[in-house]
Amino acid sequence: MPAKSKKTSSRNQAIFIAVVTIILALGVIFFPQYFSPSASTTPPTTAPESNNAPPVSSADFPKWLKVYFTNPNPPDNVNNGIDQYVVPVLNGAKQTIDLASFDLNLPSVVNALIEASKRGVKVRVVVDDENGEQELDAKRSPDGKVFDSLKVLKAAKIPVVDGGRSNGLMHNKIIIVDGQTLFMGSWNTSYNDTFRNNNNLLQITAPVLIANYQAKFNEMYVDKRFGAKAEVGAQTPSLSIEGVAVENYFSTADNVMAEMVKYVQGAKKSIKFIIFTYTHADLSSAMIAQAKKGIEVRGVIENRGASQGAMVPLYCAKLPVTVDGNSYTMHHKVIIIDDETVITGSYNFTKSANEANDDNALIIHNSAVAALYLQEFERIIALSKPPDATDYKCP
């Protein structure tokens, strides 16, 4: 009896194993998504996603700083804009909102300003109405009608100062909320800069740095001094914020280009840049000189107009500089030095930015911040392409 039970048990076990094997085989054939090891254990490797916030696990990342990037690939993704990080802060404003933007036609931001004003928040706005874009056409507007931001703000009795003029641009991109939160970078509060163009945006809560930007905003809004008439530079140009060395400059009062050239000349290993407009000869000469010493120099220049300006000497010096692949605009103004220092802001690498425009630049000495910008640099350069040799006549 015991021998018979053991034999029967073995037979049943074999049948069970066979049935399970058949079931698994059928599962692999008809439902491979549930049986593939890569689907469950190995997440796909992707390029940095849009609106990258700093990794919370990075102990070295400054607590007073967040960094976001737009991702216009694909463009016109109106449900995933960088404004999703700004509007909630505007909605939480209790006392003041100061906004300066070269372009201002983003309904989500304009409507947030109006709602804040209705709550009793003091809202002040500076734009460049002569050179910037303050209207959104009907095709891109949420309600299918032309959105005229200045008319809308005027109807809401929100005061707007026009810093536009023929000899220079009010090119700052600054938002200060309750004197406690600062947004700055290359991002205009516009449809294109939010959903079509490559941009970076910094959210800052360091009081001493915010004070610099507040003084500059007050000069534009209250004193109405712009460009060559501006007198206010950074109140505290060199700062140490919770152990992080930071420098802050404003044109035209501060010689921003001299600082950029200084850092390029001081690079020990590498110089990487992504830039909308690059025409300043001093900066390109410094990069070429460093490349001749063996320093790695790589960069991407916005495709429109790249055949003029600095691309010519850089290309002729055989530096690996490419043109961007965005069908709209690569709008960054960034230099990364030695993978440790980031220079960013609204400041293009031009003589006009240094001598005629209202612009700002921020230099952050922090490898964790640099690592985040390096991700964006690699994403931009991966989509770029070599310049067209027919556009250049080298000596």
Secondary structure, DSSP 8 states (H G I E B T S, - for coil): -HHHHHHHHHHHHHHHHHHHHHHHHHHHHH-GGGT-HHHHHS-------SS----TT-TTS-TTEEEEE---SSS--TTS-GGGGTHHHHHT-SSEEEEEES-B--HHHHHHHHHHHHTT-EEEEEE-TTTS--EE-TTTSTTSS-EEHHHHHHHTT--EEE--BTTB-B--EEEEETTTEEEEES--BSHHHHHTSB-EEEEE--HHHHHHHHHHHHIIIII---GGG-----SS-EEEETTEEEEEEEETTS-HHHHHHHHHHT-SSEEEEEES-B--HHHHHHHHHHHHTT-EEEEEE-STTTTSTTHHHHHHTT--EEE---SS-B--EEEEETTTEEEEES--BSHHHHHTSBEEEEEEE-HHHHHHHHHHHHHHHHT-B---GGG----
